Amino acid sequence: MGLFSGAFTGGKRGGKHYEVEVNREDLNAGAFEKAANERYENGYRIANLFQQGGNTVCVWERYE
């Protein structure tokens, strides 16, 4: 499990089955869209997305 502040990352191809990221700042829709598309290209999809304590938490699942 990785814990990051700031923007979401694009992930690594063939990484762990699940990865968790926390965005501790305001969520930028454009940056999130870019990260989500990079994640998809790297074999991930969103398994769960929620807010907790004012933070956005995203669980990515590797589908390849």
PQR file of N, CA, C, O and H, with PARSE charges and radii, in Angstrom:
ATOM      1  N   MET A   1       0.842  -1.172   0.000 -0.4000 1.5000
ATOM      2  CA  MET A   1       0.000   0.000   0.000 -0.0000 2.0000
ATOM      3  C   MET A   1       0.887   1.236   0.000  0.5500 1.7000
ATOM      4  O   MET A   1       1.797   1.349   0.821 -0.5500 1.4000
ATOM      5  N   GLY A   2       0.625   2.167  -0.923 -0.4000 1.5000
ATOM      6  CA  GLY A   2       1.367   3.410  -0.955 -0.0000 2.0000
ATOM      7  C   GLY A   2       0.509   4.566  -0.479  0.5500 1.7000
ATOM      8  O   GLY A   2      -0.688   4.603  -0.765 -0.5500 1.4000
ATOM      9  H   GLY A   2      -0.114   2.075  -1.590  0.4000 1.0000
ATOM     10  N   LEU A   3       1.085   5.489   0.226 -0.4000 1.5000
ATOM     11  CA  LEU A   3       0.357   6.639   0.737 -0.0000 2.0000
ATOM     12  C   LEU A   3       1.058   7.889   0.225  0.5500 1.7000
ATOM     13  O   LEU A   3       2.225   8.120   0.542 -0.5500 1.4000
ATOM     14  H   LEU A   3       2.057   5.458   0.459  0.4000 1.0000
ATOM     15  N   PHE A   4       0.363   8.687  -0.554 -0.4000 1.5000
ATOM     16  CA  PHE A   4       0.966   9.854  -1.171 -0.0000 2.0000
ATOM     17  C   PHE A   4       0.147  11.087  -0.849  0.5500 1.7000
ATOM     18  O   PHE A   4      -1.080  11.014  -0.786 -0.5500 1.4000
ATOM     19  H   PHE A   4      -0.585   8.499  -0.811  0.4000 1.0000
ATOM     20  N   SER A   5       0.806  12.221  -0.644 -0.4000 1.5000
ATOM     21  CA  SER A   5       0.088  13.483  -0.525 -0.0000 2.0000
ATOM     22  C   SER A   5       0.173  14.190  -1.863  0.5500 1.7000
ATOM     23  O   SER A   5       1.084  13.933  -2.651 -0.5500 1.4000
ATOM     24  H   SER A   5       1.803  12.280  -0.695  0.4000 1.0000
ATOM     25  N   GLY A   6      -0.759  15.068  -2.117 -0.4000 1.5000
ATOM     26  CA  GLY A   6      -0.760  15.785  -3.383 -0.0000 2.0000
ATOM     27  C   GLY A   6      -1.498  15.007  -4.445  0.5500 1.7000
ATOM     28  O   GLY A   6      -2.467  14.307  -4.152 -0.5500 1.4000
ATOM     29  H   GLY A   6      -1.498  15.278  -1.477  0.4000 1.0000
ATOM     30  N   ALA A   7      -1.045  15.127  -5.678 -0.4000 1.5000
ATOM     31  CA  ALA A   7      -1.745  14.539  -6.818 -0.0000 2.0000
ATOM     32  C   ALA A   7      -1.591  13.023  -6.869  0.5500 1.7000
ATOM     33  O   ALA A   7      -0.649  12.457  -6.316 -0.5500 1.4000
ATOM     34  H   ALA A   7      -0.258  15.696  -5.917  0.4000 1.0000
ATOM     35  N   PHE A   8      -2.537  12.383  -7.544 -0.4000 1.5000
ATOM     36  CA  PHE A   8      -2.462  10.942  -7.765 -0.0000 2.0000
ATOM     37  C   PHE A   8      -1.394  10.653  -8.809  0.5500 1.7000
ATOM     38  O   PHE A   8      -1.112  11.488  -9.668 -0.5500 1.4000
ATOM     39  H   PHE A   8      -3.303  12.843  -7.993  0.4000 1.0000
ATOM     40  N   THR A   9      -0.800   9.464  -8.733 -0.4000 1.5000
ATOM     41  CA  THR A   9       0.250   9.074  -9.672 -0.0000 2.0000
ATOM     42  C   THR A   9      -0.314   8.174 -10.769  0.5500 1.7000
ATOM     43  O   THR A   9      -1.454   7.717 -10.684 -0.5500 1.4000
ATOM     44  H   THR A   9      -1.028   8.785  -8.035  0.4000 1.0000
ATOM     45  N   GLY A  10       0.489   7.928 -11.789 -0.4000 1.5000
ATOM     46  CA  GLY A  10       0.082   7.057 -12.881 -0.0000 2.0000
ATOM     47  C   GLY A  10       0.334   5.589 -12.621  0.5500 1.7000
ATOM     48  O   GLY A  10      -0.071   4.741 -13.416 -0.5500 1.4000
ATOM     49  H   GLY A  10       1.415   8.300 -11.858  0.4000 1.0000
ATOM     50  N   GLY A  11       1.001   5.270 -11.516 -0.4000 1.5000
ATOM     51  CA  GLY A  11       1.263   3.872 -11.179 -0.0000 2.0000
ATOM     52  C   GLY A  11       2.327   3.246 -12.049  0.5500 1.7000
ATOM     53  O   GLY A  11       2.814   3.860 -12.998 -0.5500 1.4000
ATOM     54  H   GLY A  11       1.330   5.959 -10.870  0.4000 1.0000
ATOM     55  N   LYS A  12       2.683   2.021 -11.717 -0.4000 1.5000
ATOM     56  CA  LYS A  12       3.689   1.277 -12.470 -0.0000 2.0000
ATOM     57  C   LYS A  12       3.049   0.047 -13.085  0.5500 1.7000
ATOM     58  O   LYS A  12       2.269  -0.643 -12.428 -0.5500 1.4000
ATOM     59  H   LYS A  12       2.288   1.522 -10.946  0.4000 1.0000
ATOM     60  N   ARG A  13       3.363  -0.228 -14.312 -0.4000 1.5000
ATOM     61  CA  ARG A  13       2.850  -1.420 -14.982 -0.0000 2.0000
ATOM     62  C   ARG A  13       3.315  -2.660 -14.237  0.5500 1.7000
ATOM     63  O   ARG A  13       4.494  -2.797 -13.910 -0.5500 1.4000
ATOM     64  H   ARG A  13       3.996   0.332 -14.846  0.4000 1.0000
ATOM     65  N   GLY A  14       2.369  -3.570 -13.970 -0.4000 1.5000
ATOM     66  CA  GLY A  14       2.694  -4.825 -13.313 -0.0000 2.0000
ATOM     67  C   GLY A  14       2.998  -4.685 -11.832  0.5500 1.7000
ATOM     68  O   GLY A  14       3.640  -5.562 -11.255 -0.5500 1.4000
ATOM     69  H   GLY A  14       1.412  -3.459 -14.235  0.4000 1.0000
ATOM     70  N   GLY A  15       2.554  -3.603 -11.201 -0.4000 1.5000
ATOM     71  CA  GLY A  15       2.803  -3.400  -9.774 -0.0000 2.0000
ATOM     72  C   GLY A  15       1.937  -4.310  -8.916  0.5500 1.7000
ATOM     73  O   GLY A  15       1.422  -5.324  -9.387 -0.5500 1.4000
ATOM     74  H   GLY A  15       2.033  -2.890 -11.670  0.4000 1.0000
ATOM     75  N   LYS A  16       1.783  -3.933  -7.649 -0.4000 1.5000
ATOM     76  CA  LYS A  16       0.974  -4.704  -6.713 -0.0000 2.0000
ATOM     77  C   LYS A  16      -0.458  -4.809  -7.213  0.5500 1.7000
ATOM     78  O   LYS A  16      -0.912  -3.977  -7.998 -0.5500 1.4000
ATOM     79  H   LYS A  16       2.201  -3.109  -7.266  0.4000 1.0000
ATOM     80  N   HIS A  17      -1.178  -5.848  -6.749 -0.4000 1.5000
ATOM     81  CA  HIS A  17      -2.557  -6.041  -7.200 -0.0000 2.0000
ATOM     82  C   HIS A  17      -3.440  -4.852  -6.822  0.5500 1.7000
ATOM     83  O   HIS A  17      -4.220  -4.374  -7.645 -0.5500 1.4000
ATOM     84  H   HIS A  17      -0.809  -6.524  -6.111  0.4000 1.0000
ATOM     85  N   TYR A  18      -3.320  -4.373  -5.581 -0.4000 1.5000
ATOM     86  CA  TYR A  18      -4.053  -3.186  -5.135 -0.0000 2.0000
ATOM     87  C   TYR A  18      -3.058  -2.127  -4.703  0.5500 1.7000
ATOM     88  O   TYR A  18      -2.043  -2.439  -4.080 -0.5500 1.4000
ATOM     89  H   TYR A  18      -2.686  -4.762  -4.913  0.4000 1.0000
ATOM     90  N   GLU A  19      -3.345  -0.874  -5.031 -0.4000 1.5000
ATOM     91  CA  GLU A  19      -2.570   0.258  -4.546 -0.0000 2.0000
ATOM     92  C   GLU A  19      -3.551   1.298  -4.025  0.5500 1.7000
ATOM     93  O   GLU A  19      -4.605   1.519  -4.621 -0.5500 1.4000
ATOM     94  H   GLU A  19      -4.169  -0.621  -5.537  0.4000 1.0000
ATOM     95  N   VAL A  20      -3.203   1.933  -2.913 -0.4000 1.5000
ATOM     96  CA  VAL A  20      -4.051   2.934  -2.289 -0.0000 2.0000
ATOM     97  C   VAL A  20      -3.310   4.263  -2.287  0.5500 1.7000
ATOM     98  O   VAL A  20      -2.144   4.331  -1.898 -0.5500 1.4000
ATOM     99  H   VAL A  20      -2.346   1.753  -2.429  0.4000 1.0000
ATOM    100  N   GLU A  21      -3.988   5.317  -2.722 -0.4000 1.5000
ATOM    101  CA  GLU A  21      -3.408   6.654  -2.700 -0.0000 2.0000
ATOM    102  C   GLU A  21      -4.364   7.599  -1.998  0.5500 1.7000
ATOM    103  O   GLU A  21      -5.582   7.449  -2.088 -0.5500 1.4000
ATOM    104  H   GLU A  21      -4.935   5.262  -3.038  0.4000 1.0000
ATOM    105  N   VAL A  22      -3.799   8.575  -1.296 -0.4000 1.5000
ATOM    106  CA  VAL A  22      -4.579   9.596  -0.610 -0.0000 2.0000
ATOM    107  C   VAL A  22      -4.177  10.953  -1.157  0.5500 1.7000
ATOM    108  O   VAL A  22      -2.995  11.296  -1.175 -0.5500 1.4000
ATOM    109  H   VAL A  22      -2.809   8.697  -1.222  0.4000 1.0000
ATOM    110  N   ASN A  23      -5.162  11.730  -1.604 -0.4000 1.5000
ATOM    111  CA  ASN A  23      -4.929  13.085  -2.057 -0.0000 2.0000
ATOM    112  C   ASN A  23      -5.338  14.015  -0.924  0.5500 1.7000
ATOM    113  O   ASN A  23      -6.520  14.106  -0.592 -0.5500 1.4000
ATOM    114  H   ASN A  23      -6.123  11.452  -1.589  0.4000 1.0000
ATOM    115  N   ARG A  24      -4.374  14.702  -0.331 -0.4000 1.5000
ATOM    116  CA  ARG A  24      -4.635  15.530   0.850 -0.0000 2.0000
ATOM    117  C   ARG A  24      -4.937  16.973   0.507  0.5500 1.7000
ATOM    118  O   ARG A  24      -5.165  17.780   1.408 -0.5500 1.4000
ATOM    119  H   ARG A  24      -3.414  14.627  -0.601  0.4000 1.0000
ATOM    120  N   GLU A  25      -4.946  17.313  -0.743 -0.4000 1.5000
ATOM    121  CA  GLU A  25      -5.263  18.665  -1.175 -0.0000 2.0000
ATOM    122  C   GLU A  25      -6.572  18.634  -1.946  0.5500 1.7000
ATOM    123  O   GLU A  25      -7.172  17.572  -2.111 -0.5500 1.4000
ATOM    124  H   GLU A  25      -4.760  16.658  -1.475  0.4000 1.0000
ATOM    125  N   ASP A  26      -7.019  19.794  -2.421 -0.4000 1.5000
ATOM    126  CA  ASP A  26      -8.210  19.824  -3.256 -0.0000 2.0000
ATOM    127  C   ASP A  26      -7.971  18.963  -4.492  0.5500 1.7000
ATOM    128  O   ASP A  26      -6.898  19.009  -5.094 -0.5500 1.4000
ATOM    129  H   ASP A  26      -6.531  20.657  -2.287  0.4000 1.0000
ATOM    130  N   LEU A  27      -8.968  18.189  -4.860 -0.4000 1.5000
ATOM    131  CA  LEU A  27      -8.850  17.302  -6.010 -0.0000 2.0000
ATOM    132  C   LEU A  27      -8.993  18.109  -7.294  0.5500 1.7000
ATOM    133  O   LEU A  27     -10.004  18.780  -7.497 -0.5500 1.4000
ATOM    134  H   LEU A  27      -9.839  18.151  -4.371  0.4000 1.0000
ATOM    135  N   ASN A  28      -8.001  18.048  -8.147 -0.4000 1.5000
ATOM    136  CA  ASN A  28      -8.024  18.714  -9.440 -0.0000 2.0000
ATOM    137  C   ASN A  28      -8.541  17.704 -10.456  0.5500 1.7000
ATOM    138  O   ASN A  28      -7.892  16.688 -10.703 -0.5500 1.4000
ATOM    139  H   ASN A  28      -7.179  17.502  -7.983  0.4000 1.0000
ATOM    140  N   ALA A  29      -9.704  17.973 -11.048 -0.4000 1.5000
ATOM    141  CA  ALA A  29     -10.334  17.010 -11.960 -0.0000 2.0000
ATOM    142  C   ALA A  29      -9.449  16.701 -13.162  0.5500 1.7000
ATOM    143  O   ALA A  29      -9.380  15.550 -13.592 -0.5500 1.4000
ATOM    144  H   ALA A  29     -10.231  18.798 -10.848  0.4000 1.0000
ATOM    145  N   GLY A  30      -8.777  17.697 -13.708 -0.4000 1.5000
ATOM    146  CA  GLY A  30      -7.907  17.470 -14.859 -0.0000 2.0000
ATOM    147  C   GLY A  30      -6.731  16.578 -14.516  0.5500 1.7000
ATOM    148  O   GLY A  30      -6.392  15.670 -15.274 -0.5500 1.4000
ATOM    149  H   GLY A  30      -8.833  18.633 -13.359  0.4000 1.0000
ATOM    150  N   ALA A  31      -6.106  16.834 -13.369 -0.4000 1.5000
ATOM    151  CA  ALA A  31      -4.968  16.014 -12.939 -0.0000 2.0000
ATOM    152  C   ALA A  31      -5.425  14.596 -12.623  0.5500 1.7000
ATOM    153  O   ALA A  31      -4.728  13.629 -12.930 -0.5500 1.4000
ATOM    154  H   ALA A  31      -6.381  17.572 -12.752  0.4000 1.0000
ATOM    155  N   PHE A  32      -6.608  14.475 -12.003 -0.4000 1.5000
ATOM    156  CA  PHE A  32      -7.122  13.144 -11.685 -0.0000 2.0000
ATOM    157  C   PHE A  32      -7.452  12.366 -12.956  0.5500 1.7000
ATOM    158  O   PHE A  32      -7.178  11.168 -13.039 -0.5500 1.4000
ATOM    159  H   PHE A  32      -7.175  15.261 -11.754  0.4000 1.0000
ATOM    160  N   GLU A  33      -8.037  13.038 -13.945 -0.4000 1.5000
ATOM    161  CA  GLU A  33      -8.337  12.379 -15.222 -0.0000 2.0000
ATOM    162  C   GLU A  33      -7.052  11.879 -15.882  0.5500 1.7000
ATOM    163  O   GLU A  33      -7.010  10.761 -16.394 -0.5500 1.4000
ATOM    164  H   GLU A  33      -8.259  14.011 -13.878  0.4000 1.0000
ATOM    165  N   LYS A  34      -6.005  12.708 -15.870 -0.4000 1.5000
ATOM    166  CA  LYS A  34      -4.714  12.301 -16.448 -0.0000 2.0000
ATOM    167  C   LYS A  34      -4.159  11.077 -15.722  0.5500 1.7000
ATOM    168  O   LYS A  34      -3.715  10.120 -16.357 -0.5500 1.4000
ATOM    169  H   LYS A  34      -6.039  13.617 -15.454  0.4000 1.0000
ATOM    170  N   ALA A  35      -4.187  11.112 -14.386 -0.4000 1.5000
ATOM    171  CA  ALA A  35      -3.676   9.982 -13.610 -0.0000 2.0000
ATOM    172  C   ALA A  35      -4.498   8.726 -13.856  0.5500 1.7000
ATOM    173  O   ALA A  35      -3.942   7.635 -13.977 -0.5500 1.4000
ATOM    174  H   ALA A  35      -4.547  11.889 -13.870  0.4000 1.0000
ATOM    175  N   ALA A  36      -5.824   8.870 -13.933 -0.4000 1.5000
ATOM    176  CA  ALA A  36      -6.692   7.712 -14.164 -0.0000 2.0000
ATOM    177  C   ALA A  36      -6.410   7.084 -15.532  0.5500 1.7000
ATOM    178  O   ALA A  36      -6.383   5.860 -15.655 -0.5500 1.4000
ATOM    179  H   ALA A  36      -6.276   9.757 -13.835  0.4000 1.0000
ATOM    180  N   ASN A  37      -6.203   7.907 -16.550 -0.4000 1.5000
ATOM    181  CA  ASN A  37      -5.887   7.376 -17.878 -0.0000 2.0000
ATOM    182  C   ASN A  37      -4.518   6.720 -17.913  0.5500 1.7000
ATOM    183  O   ASN A  37      -4.339   5.697 -18.574 -0.5500 1.4000
ATOM    184  H   ASN A  37      -6.225   8.902 -16.450  0.4000 1.0000
ATOM    185  N   GLU A  38      -3.542   7.299 -17.205 -0.4000 1.5000
ATOM    186  CA  GLU A  38      -2.220   6.667 -17.113 -0.0000 2.0000
ATOM    187  C   GLU A  38      -2.324   5.336 -16.388  0.5500 1.7000
ATOM    188  O   GLU A  38      -1.715   4.349 -16.801 -0.5500 1.4000
ATOM    189  H   GLU A  38      -3.688   8.130 -16.668  0.4000 1.0000
ATOM    190  N   ARG A  39      -3.090   5.308 -15.316 -0.4000 1.5000
ATOM    191  CA  ARG A  39      -3.298   4.062 -14.575 -0.0000 2.0000
ATOM    192  C   ARG A  39      -3.919   3.003 -15.474  0.5500 1.7000
ATOM    193  O   ARG A  39      -3.492   1.848 -15.461 -0.5500 1.4000
ATOM    194  H   ARG A  39      -3.585   6.110 -14.981  0.4000 1.0000
ATOM    195  N   TYR A  40      -4.921   3.387 -16.252 -0.4000 1.5000
ATOM    196  CA  TYR A  40      -5.576   2.440 -17.153 -0.0000 2.0000
ATOM    197  C   TYR A  40      -4.565   1.873 -18.146  0.5500 1.7000
ATOM    198  O   TYR A  40      -4.534   0.666 -18.387 -0.5500 1.4000
ATOM    199  H   TYR A  40      -5.268   4.324 -16.263  0.4000 1.0000
ATOM    200  N   GLU A  41      -3.739   2.749 -18.719 -0.4000 1.5000
ATOM    201  CA  GLU A  41      -2.710   2.308 -19.662 -0.0000 2.0000
ATOM    202  C   GLU A  41      -1.703   1.374 -18.991  0.5500 1.7000
ATOM    203  O   GLU A  41      -1.103   0.527 -19.653 -0.5500 1.4000
ATOM    204  H   GLU A  41      -3.764   3.729 -18.523  0.4000 1.0000
ATOM    205  N   ASN A  42      -1.517   1.525 -17.675 -0.4000 1.5000
ATOM    206  CA  ASN A  42      -0.581   0.680 -16.930 -0.0000 2.0000
ATOM    207  C   ASN A  42      -1.250  -0.537 -16.307  0.5500 1.7000
ATOM    208  O   ASN A  42      -0.636  -1.241 -15.505 -0.5500 1.4000
ATOM    209  H   ASN A  42      -2.004   2.213 -17.137  0.4000 1.0000
ATOM    210  N   GLY A  43      -2.517  -0.791 -16.673 -0.4000 1.5000
ATOM    211  CA  GLY A  43      -3.182  -2.009 -16.243 -0.0000 2.0000
ATOM    212  C   GLY A  43      -3.998  -1.897 -14.965  0.5500 1.7000
ATOM    213  O   GLY A  43      -4.280  -2.914 -14.331 -0.5500 1.4000
ATOM    214  H   GLY A  43      -3.016  -0.219 -17.324  0.4000 1.0000
ATOM    215  N   TYR A  44      -4.388  -0.679 -14.567 -0.4000 1.5000
ATOM    216  CA  TYR A  44      -5.168  -0.487 -13.351 -0.0000 2.0000
ATOM    217  C   TYR A  44      -6.535   0.110 -13.647  0.5500 1.7000
ATOM    218  O   TYR A  44      -6.737   0.780 -14.660 -0.5500 1.4000
ATOM    219  H   TYR A  44      -4.159   0.147 -15.082  0.4000 1.0000
ATOM    220  N   ARG A  45      -7.459  -0.146 -12.744 -0.4000 1.5000
ATOM    221  CA  ARG A  45      -8.773   0.507 -12.778 -0.0000 2.0000
ATOM    222  C   ARG A  45      -9.117   0.911 -11.344  0.5500 1.7000
ATOM    223  O   ARG A  45      -8.515   0.416 -10.392 -0.5500 1.4000
ATOM    224  H   ARG A  45      -7.294  -0.690 -11.921  0.4000 1.0000
ATOM    225  N   ILE A  46     -10.075   1.799 -11.200 -0.4000 1.5000
ATOM    226  CA  ILE A  46     -10.482   2.256  -9.876 -0.0000 2.0000
ATOM    227  C   ILE A  46     -11.346   1.179  -9.236  0.5500 1.7000
ATOM    228  O   ILE A  46     -12.378   0.797  -9.787 -0.5500 1.4000
ATOM    229  H   ILE A  46     -10.564   2.202 -11.973  0.4000 1.0000
ATOM    230  N   ALA A  47     -10.929   0.694  -8.083 -0.4000 1.5000
ATOM    231  CA  ALA A  47     -11.702  -0.293  -7.339 -0.0000 2.0000
ATOM    232  C   ALA A  47     -12.644   0.392  -6.362  0.5500 1.7000
ATOM    233  O   ALA A  47     -13.747  -0.094  -6.111 -0.5500 1.4000
ATOM    234  H   ALA A  47     -10.091   1.005  -7.635  0.4000 1.0000
ATOM    235  N   ASN A  48     -12.205   1.531  -5.806 -0.4000 1.5000
ATOM    236  CA  ASN A  48     -13.027   2.268  -4.854 -0.0000 2.0000
ATOM    237  C   ASN A  48     -12.502   3.691  -4.760  0.5500 1.7000
ATOM    238  O   ASN A  48     -11.295   3.920  -4.832 -0.5500 1.4000
ATOM    239  H   ASN A  48     -11.309   1.925  -6.010  0.4000 1.0000
ATOM    240  N   LEU A  49     -13.402   4.638  -4.599 -0.4000 1.5000
ATOM    241  CA  LEU A  49     -13.037   6.039  -4.464 -0.0000 2.0000
ATOM    242  C   LEU A  49     -13.946   6.640  -3.412  0.5500 1.7000
ATOM    243  O   LEU A  49     -15.169   6.579  -3.541 -0.5500 1.4000
ATOM    244  H   LEU A  49     -14.383   4.453  -4.540  0.4000 1.0000
ATOM    245  N   PHE A  50     -13.358   7.228  -2.359 -0.4000 1.5000
ATOM    246  CA  PHE A  50     -14.186   7.803  -1.309 -0.0000 2.0000
ATOM    247  C   PHE A  50     -13.446   8.934  -0.619  0.5500 1.7000
ATOM    248  O   PHE A  50     -12.247   9.126  -0.821 -0.5500 1.4000
ATOM    249  H   PHE A  50     -12.364   7.277  -2.254  0.4000 1.0000
ATOM    250  N   GLN A  51     -14.181   9.683   0.202 -0.4000 1.5000
ATOM    251  CA  GLN A  51     -13.576  10.746   0.993 -0.0000 2.0000
ATOM    252  C   GLN A  51     -13.592  10.365   2.456  0.5500 1.7000
ATOM    253  O   GLN A  51     -14.557   9.780   2.946 -0.5500 1.4000
ATOM    254  H   GLN A  51     -15.155   9.526   0.366  0.4000 1.0000
ATOM    255  N   GLN A  52     -12.526  10.698   3.145 -0.4000 1.5000
ATOM    256  CA  GLN A  52     -12.412  10.410   4.567 -0.0000 2.0000
ATOM    257  C   GLN A  52     -11.622  11.552   5.202  0.5500 1.7000
ATOM    258  O   GLN A  52     -10.492  11.830   4.801 -0.5500 1.4000
ATOM    259  H   GLN A  52     -11.742  11.174   2.746  0.4000 1.0000
ATOM    260  N   GLY A  53     -12.211  12.198   6.172 -0.4000 1.5000
ATOM    261  CA  GLY A  53     -11.526  13.286   6.860 -0.0000 2.0000
ATOM    262  C   GLY A  53     -11.098  14.410   5.948  0.5500 1.7000
ATOM    263  O   GLY A  53     -10.066  15.037   6.189 -0.5500 1.4000
ATOM    264  H   GLY A  53     -13.129  11.972   6.497  0.4000 1.0000
ATOM    265  N   GLY A  54     -11.870  14.686   4.895 -0.4000 1.5000
ATOM    266  CA  GLY A  54     -11.533  15.738   3.948 -0.0000 2.0000
ATOM    267  C   GLY A  54     -10.520  15.331   2.897  0.5500 1.7000
ATOM    268  O   GLY A  54     -10.161  16.148   2.049 -0.5500 1.4000
ATOM    269  H   GLY A  54     -12.708  14.177   4.699  0.4000 1.0000
ATOM    270  N   ASN A  55     -10.051  14.102   2.924 -0.4000 1.5000
ATOM    271  CA  ASN A  55      -9.096  13.593   1.941 -0.0000 2.0000
ATOM    272  C   ASN A  55      -9.806  12.690   0.945  0.5500 1.7000
ATOM    273  O   ASN A  55     -10.780  12.020   1.290 -0.5500 1.4000
ATOM    274  H   ASN A  55     -10.343  13.437   3.612  0.4000 1.0000
ATOM    275  N   THR A  56      -9.323  12.673  -0.281 -0.4000 1.5000
ATOM    276  CA  THR A  56      -9.837  11.748  -1.279 -0.0000 2.0000
ATOM    277  C   THR A  56      -8.953  10.510  -1.282  0.5500 1.7000
ATOM    278  O   THR A  56      -7.734  10.607  -1.416 -0.5500 1.4000
ATOM    279  H   THR A  56      -8.532  13.217  -0.562  0.4000 1.0000
ATOM    280  N   VAL A  57      -9.578   9.344  -1.132 -0.4000 1.5000
ATOM    281  CA  VAL A  57      -8.854   8.077  -1.087 -0.0000 2.0000
ATOM    282  C   VAL A  57      -9.252   7.266  -2.319  0.5500 1.7000
ATOM    283  O   VAL A  57     -10.438   7.071  -2.586 -0.5500 1.4000
ATOM    284  H   VAL A  57     -10.569   9.266  -1.023  0.4000 1.0000
ATOM    285  N   CYS A  58      -8.264   6.802  -3.056 -0.4000 1.5000
ATOM    286  CA  CYS A  58      -8.531   6.011  -4.254 -0.0000 2.0000
ATOM    287  C   CYS A  58      -7.814   4.670  -4.137  0.5500 1.7000
ATOM    288  O   CYS A  58      -6.615   4.610  -3.865 -0.5500 1.4000
ATOM    289  H   CYS A  58      -7.301   6.960  -2.839  0.4000 1.0000
ATOM    290  N   VAL A  59      -8.571   3.599  -4.347 -0.4000 1.5000
ATOM    291  CA  VAL A  59      -8.011   2.253  -4.368 -0.0000 2.0000
ATOM    292  C   VAL A  59      -7.968   1.811  -5.827  0.5500 1.7000
ATOM    293  O   VAL A  59      -9.001   1.727  -6.491 -0.5500 1.4000
ATOM    294  H   VAL A  59      -9.545   3.648  -4.568  0.4000 1.0000
ATOM    295  N   TRP A  60      -6.777   1.534  -6.311 -0.4000 1.5000
ATOM    296  CA  TRP A  60      -6.576   1.069  -7.674 -0.0000 2.0000
ATOM    297  C   TRP A  60      -6.389  -0.434  -7.677  0.5500 1.7000
ATOM    298  O   TRP A  60      -5.730  -0.982  -6.794 -0.5500 1.4000
ATOM    299  H   TRP A  60      -5.938   1.603  -5.772  0.4000 1.0000
ATOM    300  N   GLU A  61      -6.968  -1.108  -8.673 -0.4000 1.5000
ATOM    301  CA  GLU A  61      -6.865  -2.565  -8.803 -0.0000 2.0000
ATOM    302  C   GLU A  61      -6.228  -2.890 -10.148  0.5500 1.7000
ATOM    303  O   GLU A  61      -6.653  -2.376 -11.183 -0.5500 1.4000
ATOM    304  H   GLU A  61      -7.504  -0.663  -9.390  0.4000 1.0000
ATOM    305  N   ARG A  62      -5.207  -3.744 -10.132 -0.4000 1.5000
ATOM    306  CA  ARG A  62      -4.574  -4.175 -11.375 -0.0000 2.0000
ATOM    307  C   ARG A  62      -5.465  -5.214 -12.030  0.5500 1.7000
ATOM    308  O   ARG A  62      -5.840  -6.196 -11.389 -0.5500 1.4000
ATOM    309  H   ARG A  62      -4.861  -4.161  -9.291  0.4000 1.0000
ATOM    310  N   TYR A  63      -5.809  -5.017 -13.290 -0.4000 1.5000
ATOM    311  CA  TYR A  63      -6.703  -5.945 -13.990 -0.0000 2.0000
ATOM    312  C   TYR A  63      -5.989  -6.812 -14.993  0.5500 1.7000
ATOM    313  O   TYR A  63      -6.612  -7.709 -15.562 -0.5500 1.4000
ATOM    314  H   TYR A  63      -5.504  -4.220 -13.811  0.4000 1.0000
ATOM    315  N   GLU A  64      -4.724  -6.595 -15.238 -0.4000 1.5000
ATOM    316  CA  GLU A  64      -3.989  -7.417 -16.202 -0.0000 2.0000
ATOM    317  C   GLU A  64      -3.252  -8.511 -15.501  0.5500 1.7000
ATOM    318  O   GLU A  64      -2.573  -9.310 -16.146 -0.5500 1.4000
ATOM    319  H   GLU A  64      -4.218  -5.866 -14.776  0.4000 1.0000
TER
END
